Protein backbone atom coordinates (compact mmCIF):
# COMPACT_ATOMS: atom_id res chain seq x y z
CA UNK A 1 0.00 0.00 0.00
CA UNK A 2 1.28 3.44 -0.94
CA UNK A 3 1.34 6.09 1.73
CA UNK A 4 -0.99 9.03 1.13
CA UNK A 5 2.03 11.31 1.43
CA UNK A 6 3.56 9.68 -1.64
CA UNK A 7 0.42 9.16 -3.69
CA UNK A 8 0.29 11.67 -6.52
CA UNK A 9 -2.68 12.28 -8.71
CA UNK A 10 -2.50 13.29 -12.34
CA UNK A 11 -3.92 16.64 -11.25
CA UNK A 12 -1.14 17.31 -8.72
CA UNK A 13 1.47 16.28 -11.28
CA UNK A 14 -0.10 18.64 -13.83
CA UNK A 15 -0.12 21.49 -11.30
CA UNK A 16 3.58 20.99 -10.67
CA UNK A 17 4.30 20.85 -14.39
CA UNK A 18 2.47 24.16 -14.96
CA UNK A 19 4.66 25.73 -12.27
CA UNK A 20 7.79 24.55 -14.06
CA UNK A 21 6.44 26.02 -17.31
CA UNK A 22 5.97 29.38 -15.60
CA UNK A 23 9.49 29.14 -14.23
CA UNK A 24 10.82 28.33 -17.69
CA UNK A 25 9.04 31.37 -19.13
CA UNK A 26 10.71 33.56 -16.51
CA UNK A 27 14.13 32.11 -17.29
CA UNK A 28 13.54 32.47 -21.05
CA UNK A 29 13.39 36.24 -20.79
CA UNK A 30 16.95 36.17 -19.46
CA UNK A 31 18.04 33.59 -22.07
CA UNK A 32 19.15 31.35 -19.24
CA UNK A 33 20.02 27.69 -19.69
CA UNK A 34 17.83 27.21 -16.62
CA UNK A 35 14.88 27.67 -19.00
CA UNK A 36 15.82 24.39 -20.65
CA UNK A 37 16.10 22.65 -17.29
CA UNK A 38 12.66 23.89 -16.20
CA UNK A 39 11.14 23.02 -19.59
CA UNK A 40 12.49 19.49 -19.51
CA UNK A 41 11.23 19.03 -15.95
CA UNK A 42 7.79 20.27 -17.04
CA UNK A 43 7.90 17.89 -20.01
CA UNK A 44 8.78 14.96 -17.77
CA UNK A 45 5.82 15.74 -15.52
CA UNK A 46 3.45 16.51 -18.41
CA UNK A 47 4.05 13.06 -19.86
CA UNK A 48 2.73 11.61 -16.58
CA UNK A 49 -0.41 13.76 -16.58
CA UNK A 50 -3.62 13.31 -18.50
CA UNK A 51 -3.53 16.82 -19.95
CA UNK A 52 -2.82 17.08 -23.71
CA UNK A 53 -2.72 20.91 -23.55
CA UNK A 54 -0.07 20.73 -20.85
CA UNK A 55 1.98 18.27 -22.88
CA UNK A 56 1.76 20.51 -25.94
CA UNK A 57 2.84 23.56 -23.92
CA UNK A 58 5.74 21.65 -22.39
CA UNK A 59 7.00 20.65 -25.85
CA UNK A 60 6.60 24.27 -26.99
CA UNK A 61 8.56 25.53 -24.00
CA UNK A 62 11.33 22.99 -24.59
CA UNK A 63 11.42 23.99 -28.27
CA UNK A 64 11.95 27.63 -27.38
CA UNK A 65 14.62 26.81 -24.80
CA UNK A 66 16.51 24.54 -27.21
CA UNK A 67 16.29 27.22 -29.90
CA UNK A 68 17.63 29.90 -27.55
CA UNK A 69 20.63 27.66 -26.88
CA UNK A 70 21.27 27.16 -30.61
CA UNK A 71 20.20 23.51 -30.53
CA UNK A 72 17.97 23.82 -33.56
CA UNK A 73 17.45 20.14 -34.39
CA UNK A 74 16.15 19.54 -30.87
CA UNK A 75 14.03 22.70 -31.09
CA UNK A 76 12.40 21.52 -34.32
CA UNK A 77 11.76 18.06 -32.87
CA UNK A 78 10.07 19.50 -29.78
CA UNK A 79 7.98 21.87 -31.89
CA UNK A 80 6.83 18.97 -34.04
CA UNK A 81 5.98 16.83 -30.99
CA UNK A 82 4.06 19.71 -29.47
CA UNK A 83 2.02 20.10 -32.62
CA UNK A 84 1.24 16.37 -32.74
CA UNK A 85 -0.25 16.30 -29.24
CA UNK A 86 -3.33 18.30 -30.26
DSSP file (Angstrom, degrees, kcal/mol; ACC not computed):
  #  RESIDUE AA STRUCTURE BP1 BP2  ACC     N-H-->O    O-->H-N    N-H-->O    O-->H-N    TCO  KAPPA ALPHA  PHI   PSI    X-CA   Y-CA   Z-CA
    1    1 A X              0   0    0      0, 0.0     2,-0.4     0, 0.0     0, 0.0   0.000 360.0 360.0 360.0 136.1    0.0    0.0    0.0
    2    2 A X        -     0   0    0      1,-0.1     5,-0.1     2,-0.0     2,-0.0  -0.707 360.0-114.9 -89.4 132.8    1.3    3.4   -0.9
    3    3 A X    >>  -     0   0    0     -2,-0.4     3,-1.3     1,-0.1     4,-1.3  -0.338  19.3-123.9 -63.4 144.8    1.3    6.1    1.7
    4    4 A X  T 34 S+     0   0    0      1,-0.3    -1,-0.1     2,-0.2     3,-0.0   0.805 111.4  63.1 -60.3 -29.1   -1.0    9.0    1.1
    5    5 A X  T 34 S+     0   0    0      1,-0.2    -1,-0.3     3,-0.0    -2,-0.0   0.784 110.8  37.3 -66.4 -26.3    2.0   11.3    1.4
    6    6 A X  T <4 S+     0   0    0     -3,-1.3     2,-0.3     2,-0.0    -1,-0.2   0.574  90.1 105.6-102.8 -12.5    3.6    9.7   -1.6
    7    7 A X     <  -     0   0    0     -4,-1.3     2,-0.5    -5,-0.1    -3,-0.0  -0.535  51.6-169.6 -71.2 129.4    0.4    9.2   -3.7
    8    8 A X        -     0   0    0     -2,-0.3     2,-0.2     4,-0.0    -2,-0.0  -0.981   9.2-147.6-125.8 130.1    0.3   11.7   -6.5
    9    9 A X     >  -     0   0    0     -2,-0.5     4,-2.2     1,-0.1     5,-0.2  -0.491  29.4-112.0 -88.1 162.4   -2.7   12.3   -8.7
   10   10 A X  H  > S+     0   0    0      1,-0.2     4,-2.5     2,-0.2     5,-0.1   0.860 119.6  56.4 -59.4 -34.4   -2.5   13.3  -12.3
   11   11 A X  H  > S+     0   0    0      2,-0.2     4,-2.4     1,-0.2    -1,-0.2   0.915 106.9  46.1 -65.9 -43.5   -3.9   16.6  -11.2
   12   12 A X  H  > S+     0   0    0      2,-0.2     4,-1.9     1,-0.2    -1,-0.2   0.870 113.0  50.7 -68.9 -34.6   -1.1   17.3   -8.7
   13   13 A X  H  X S+     0   0    0     -4,-2.2     4,-2.3     2,-0.2    -2,-0.2   0.920 110.8  49.1 -65.6 -43.3    1.5   16.3  -11.3
   14   14 A X  H  X S+     0   0    0     -4,-2.5     4,-2.6     2,-0.2    -2,-0.2   0.907 108.5  53.3 -63.0 -42.1   -0.1   18.6  -13.8
   15   15 A X  H  X S+     0   0    0     -4,-2.4     4,-1.5     1,-0.2    -1,-0.2   0.913 110.5  47.2 -58.5 -43.2   -0.1   21.5  -11.3
   16   16 A X  H  X S+     0   0    0     -4,-1.9     4,-1.9     1,-0.2    -1,-0.2   0.903 110.4  52.6 -65.5 -40.6    3.6   21.0  -10.7
   17   17 A X  H  X S+     0   0    0     -4,-2.3     4,-2.1     1,-0.2    -2,-0.2   0.912 106.2  53.1 -62.2 -42.9    4.3   20.9  -14.4
   18   18 A X  H  X S+     0   0    0     -4,-2.6     4,-2.1     1,-0.2    -1,-0.2   0.866 106.9  53.6 -60.4 -35.3    2.5   24.2  -15.0
   19   19 A X  H  X S+     0   0    0     -4,-1.5     4,-2.2     1,-0.2    -1,-0.2   0.901 107.6  49.7 -65.7 -40.6    4.7   25.7  -12.3
   20   20 A X  H  X S+     0   0    0     -4,-1.9     4,-2.6     2,-0.2    -2,-0.2   0.864 108.4  53.8 -66.0 -34.4    7.8   24.6  -14.1
   21   21 A X  H  X S+     0   0    0     -4,-2.1     4,-2.4     2,-0.2    -2,-0.2   0.910 108.7  48.6 -65.3 -40.8    6.4   26.0  -17.3
   22   22 A X  H  X S+     0   0    0     -4,-2.1     4,-2.0     2,-0.2    -2,-0.2   0.909 111.6  49.9 -63.0 -41.1    6.0   29.4  -15.6
   23   23 A X  H  X S+     0   0    0     -4,-2.2     4,-2.4     2,-0.2    -2,-0.2   0.916 109.2  51.6 -62.7 -43.4    9.5   29.1  -14.2
   24   24 A X  H  X S+     0   0    0     -4,-2.6     4,-2.4     1,-0.2    -2,-0.2   0.910 107.1  53.3 -60.4 -42.8   10.8   28.3  -17.7
   25   25 A X  H  X S+     0   0    0     -4,-2.4     4,-1.3     1,-0.2    -1,-0.2   0.908 109.1  49.6 -58.8 -41.8    9.0   31.4  -19.1
   26   26 A X  H  X S+     0   0    0     -4,-2.0     4,-0.5     1,-0.2     3,-0.3   0.915 112.9  46.1 -63.6 -42.8   10.7   33.6  -16.5
   27   27 A X  H ><>S+     0   0    0     -4,-2.4     5,-1.9     1,-0.2     3,-1.0   0.838 103.8  64.4 -67.9 -32.2   14.1   32.1  -17.3
   28   28 A X  H ><5S+     0   0    0     -4,-2.4     3,-1.8     1,-0.3    -1,-0.2   0.871  93.1  60.8 -61.2 -37.6   13.5   32.5  -21.0
   29   29 A X  H 3<5S+     0   0    0     -4,-1.3    -1,-0.3     1,-0.3    -2,-0.2   0.790 109.2  43.1 -61.8 -25.9   13.4   36.2  -20.8
   30   30 A X  T <<5S-     0   0    0     -3,-1.0    -1,-0.3    -4,-0.5    -2,-0.2   0.364 110.9-123.3 -97.3   3.4   17.0   36.2  -19.5
   31   31 A X  T < 5 +     0   0    0     -3,-1.8     2,-0.3    -4,-0.3    -3,-0.2   0.904  53.5 167.1  52.8  45.4   18.0   33.6  -22.1
   32   32 A X    > < -     0   0    0     -5,-1.9     3,-1.7    -8,-0.1     4,-0.5  -0.660  49.0-133.3 -91.5 143.3   19.1   31.4  -19.2
   33   33 A X  T 3> S+     0   0    0     -2,-0.3     4,-1.5     1,-0.3     3,-0.4   0.652 104.1  76.6 -68.0 -12.3   20.0   27.7  -19.7
   34   34 A X  H 3> S+     0   0    0      1,-0.2     4,-2.7     2,-0.2    -1,-0.3   0.758  81.9  67.2 -66.0 -23.8   17.8   27.2  -16.6
   35   35 A X  H <> S+     0   0    0     -3,-1.7     4,-2.4    -8,-0.2    -1,-0.2   0.899 100.2  48.3 -62.2 -39.7   14.9   27.7  -19.0
   36   36 A X  H  > S+     0   0    0     -4,-0.5     4,-2.7    -3,-0.4     5,-0.2   0.924 110.5  50.9 -66.0 -43.9   15.8   24.4  -20.7
   37   37 A X  H  X S+     0   0    0     -4,-1.5     4,-2.0     1,-0.2    -2,-0.2   0.942 113.4  44.4 -57.7 -48.9   16.1   22.6  -17.3
   38   38 A X  H  X S+     0   0    0     -4,-2.7     4,-2.4     1,-0.2    -1,-0.2   0.882 113.3  51.6 -66.1 -38.2   12.7   23.9  -16.2
   39   39 A X  H  X S+     0   0    0     -4,-2.4     4,-2.5    -5,-0.2    23,-0.2   0.917 110.4  47.6 -64.0 -43.6   11.1   23.0  -19.6
   40   40 A X  H  X S+     0   0    0     -4,-2.7     4,-2.3     2,-0.2    -1,-0.2   0.862 111.3  51.0 -68.1 -34.7   12.5   19.5  -19.5
   41   41 A X  H  X S+     0   0    0     -4,-2.0     4,-2.1    -5,-0.2    -1,-0.2   0.921 111.3  48.3 -65.6 -43.5   11.2   19.0  -15.9
   42   42 A X  H  X S+     0   0    0     -4,-2.4     4,-3.0     1,-0.2    -2,-0.2   0.898 111.2  51.0 -61.7 -40.5    7.8   20.3  -17.0
   43   43 A X  H  X S+     0   0    0     -4,-2.5     4,-2.0    15,-0.2    -2,-0.2   0.908 107.8  52.1 -64.4 -42.6    7.9   17.9  -20.0
   44   44 A X  H  X S+     0   0    0     -4,-2.3     4,-0.5     1,-0.2    -1,-0.2   0.921 115.4  41.5 -57.9 -45.5    8.8   15.0  -17.8
   45   45 A X  H >< S+     0   0    0     -4,-2.1     3,-1.2     1,-0.2     4,-0.5   0.889 110.2  57.3 -71.1 -39.8    5.8   15.7  -15.5
   46   46 A X  H >< S+     0   0    0     -4,-3.0     3,-1.1     1,-0.3     5,-0.4   0.855  99.6  59.1 -61.1 -35.3    3.5   16.5  -18.4
   47   47 A X  H 3< S+     0   0    0     -4,-2.0    -1,-0.3     1,-0.3    -2,-0.2   0.759 105.8  50.1 -65.1 -23.3    4.0   13.1  -19.9
   48   48 A X  T << S+     0   0    0     -3,-1.2    -1,-0.3    -4,-0.5    -2,-0.2   0.500 101.6  79.2 -92.1  -6.0    2.7   11.6  -16.6
   49   49 A X  S <  S-     0   0    0     -3,-1.1   -38,-0.1    -4,-0.5   -39,-0.1  -0.415  80.6-126.8 -95.5 174.3   -0.4   13.8  -16.6
   50   50 A X  S    S+     0   0    0     -2,-0.1     2,-0.7   -40,-0.1    -3,-0.1  -0.067  75.2 109.8-106.7  30.6   -3.6   13.3  -18.5
   51   51 A X     >  -     0   0    0     -5,-0.4     4,-2.1     1,-0.2     5,-0.2  -0.879  43.4-174.9-116.6 101.6   -3.5   16.8  -20.0
   52   52 A X  H  > S+     0   0    0     -2,-0.7     4,-2.4     1,-0.2     5,-0.2   0.841  88.3  55.1 -64.9 -32.5   -2.8   17.1  -23.7
   53   53 A X  H  > S+     0   0    0      2,-0.2     4,-2.5     1,-0.2    -1,-0.2   0.918 108.2  49.0 -65.0 -42.3   -2.7   20.9  -23.6
   54   54 A X  H  > S+     0   0    0      2,-0.2     4,-2.4     1,-0.2    -2,-0.2   0.919 110.8  50.0 -61.4 -45.0   -0.1   20.7  -20.8
   55   55 A X  H  X S+     0   0    0     -4,-2.1     4,-2.1    -9,-0.2    -2,-0.2   0.914 111.0  49.3 -61.8 -43.1    2.0   18.3  -22.9
   56   56 A X  H  X S+     0   0    0     -4,-2.4     4,-2.3     1,-0.2    -1,-0.2   0.924 112.0  48.1 -61.4 -45.0    1.8   20.5  -25.9
   57   57 A X  H  X S+     0   0    0     -4,-2.5     4,-2.7     1,-0.2    -2,-0.2   0.861 109.3  53.4 -64.9 -36.0    2.8   23.6  -23.9
   58   58 A X  H  X S+     0   0    0     -4,-2.4     4,-2.4     2,-0.2   -15,-0.2   0.908 109.8  47.2 -66.7 -41.0    5.7   21.6  -22.4
   59   59 A X  H  X S+     0   0    0     -4,-2.1     4,-2.5     2,-0.2    -2,-0.2   0.909 112.4  50.9 -64.0 -41.1    7.0   20.7  -25.8
   60   60 A X  H  X S+     0   0    0     -4,-2.3     4,-2.3     2,-0.2    -2,-0.2   0.926 110.6  48.3 -61.4 -45.1    6.6   24.3  -27.0
   61   61 A X  H  X S+     0   0    0     -4,-2.7     4,-2.4     1,-0.2    -1,-0.2   0.914 112.1  48.6 -62.8 -43.1    8.6   25.5  -24.0
   62   62 A X  H  X S+     0   0    0     -4,-2.4     4,-2.9   -23,-0.2     5,-0.2   0.890 109.0  54.7 -64.4 -38.3   11.3   23.0  -24.6
   63   63 A X  H  X S+     0   0    0     -4,-2.5     4,-2.4     2,-0.2    -2,-0.2   0.926 109.8  45.8 -60.0 -45.6   11.4   24.0  -28.3
   64   64 A X  H  X S+     0   0    0     -4,-2.3     4,-2.6     2,-0.2    -2,-0.2   0.925 113.6  49.1 -63.7 -45.0   11.9   27.6  -27.4
   65   65 A X  H  X S+     0   0    0     -4,-2.4     4,-1.3     2,-0.2    -2,-0.2   0.919 112.2  47.6 -63.7 -44.0   14.6   26.8  -24.8
   66   66 A X  H  <>S+     0   0    0     -4,-2.9     5,-2.6     1,-0.2     3,-0.4   0.922 112.4  50.6 -62.0 -42.7   16.5   24.5  -27.2
   67   67 A X  H ><5S+     0   0    0     -4,-2.4     3,-1.6    -5,-0.2    -2,-0.2   0.906 106.2  54.2 -61.6 -42.3   16.3   27.2  -29.9
   68   68 A X  H 3<5S+     0   0    0     -4,-2.6    -1,-0.2     1,-0.3    -2,-0.2   0.796 108.5  50.5 -61.9 -27.7   17.6   29.9  -27.5
   69   69 A X  T 3<5S-     0   0    0     -4,-1.3    -1,-0.3    -3,-0.4    -2,-0.2   0.434 120.0-110.2 -90.4   1.0   20.6   27.7  -26.9
   70   70 A X  T < 5S+     0   0    0     -3,-1.6     2,-1.3    -4,-0.3    -3,-0.2   0.626  78.4 132.3  81.8  13.2   21.3   27.2  -30.6
   71   71 A X     >< +     0   0    0     -5,-2.6     4,-2.0     1,-0.2    -1,-0.2  -0.637  24.8 165.0 -96.6  75.5   20.2   23.5  -30.5
   72   72 A X  H  >  +     0   0    0     -2,-1.3     4,-2.6     1,-0.2     5,-0.2   0.819  65.4  55.8 -71.5 -35.2   18.0   23.8  -33.6
   73   73 A X  H  > S+     0   0    0      1,-0.2     4,-2.1     2,-0.2    -1,-0.2   0.930 112.4  44.4 -62.2 -43.5   17.4   20.1  -34.4
   74   74 A X  H  > S+     0   0    0      2,-0.2     4,-2.5     1,-0.2    -2,-0.2   0.880 111.8  53.9 -65.9 -38.2   16.1   19.5  -30.9
   75   75 A X  H  X S+     0   0    0     -4,-2.0     4,-2.2     2,-0.2    -2,-0.2   0.920 109.8  46.8 -62.5 -44.1   14.0   22.7  -31.1
   76   76 A X  H  X S+     0   0    0     -4,-2.6     4,-2.5     2,-0.2    -1,-0.2   0.911 111.3  51.8 -64.7 -42.5   12.4   21.5  -34.3
   77   77 A X  H  X S+     0   0    0     -4,-2.1     4,-2.6     1,-0.2    -2,-0.2   0.925 111.4  46.6 -60.4 -45.4   11.8   18.1  -32.9
   78   78 A X  H  X S+     0   0    0     -4,-2.5     4,-2.4     2,-0.2    -1,-0.2   0.885 111.2  52.0 -66.1 -38.2   10.1   19.5  -29.8
   79   79 A X  H  X S+     0   0    0     -4,-2.2     4,-1.8     2,-0.2    -1,-0.2   0.915 111.1  47.9 -63.4 -42.0    8.0   21.9  -31.9
   80   80 A X  H  X S+     0   0    0     -4,-2.5     4,-1.9     2,-0.2    -2,-0.2   0.934 111.9  48.9 -63.3 -46.5    6.8   19.0  -34.0
   81   81 A X  H  X S+     0   0    0     -4,-2.6     4,-0.8     1,-0.2    -2,-0.2   0.878 109.8  52.8 -62.9 -37.3    6.0   16.8  -31.0
   82   82 A X  H  < S+     0   0    0     -4,-2.4     3,-0.4     1,-0.2     4,-0.3   0.867 109.0  49.2 -65.1 -36.3    4.1   19.7  -29.5
   83   83 A X  H >< S+     0   0    0     -4,-1.8     3,-1.0     1,-0.2    -1,-0.2   0.853 107.4  55.7 -70.3 -34.6    2.0   20.1  -32.6
   84   84 A X  H 3< S+     0   0    0     -4,-1.9    -1,-0.2     1,-0.2    -2,-0.2   0.640  93.2  69.7 -74.6 -14.6    1.2   16.4  -32.7
   85   85 A X  T 3<        0   0    0     -4,-0.8    -1,-0.2    -3,-0.4    -2,-0.2   0.648 360.0 360.0 -80.2 -13.3   -0.2   16.3  -29.2
   86   86 A X    <         0   0    0     -3,-1.0    -1,-0.2    -4,-0.3    -2,-0.1   0.489 360.0 360.0 -79.0 360.0   -3.3   18.3  -30.3
